[in-house]
């Protein structure tokens, strides 16, 4: 999957979480966004991108 698509999907999930009707739905969207953040971070690590640490931290924080 394209890195830009991952950024897009992550942003959409965060917007869905913000507008979720129930706490459960919000949590589901946030969990999915965290998984994508982890994928983004892993790809950035492979590319040597400095922002990788921030994405990985976001994924870990949301998963906790």
Order of alpha helices (4+ residues) and beta strands (2+ residues): alpha-alpha-alpha
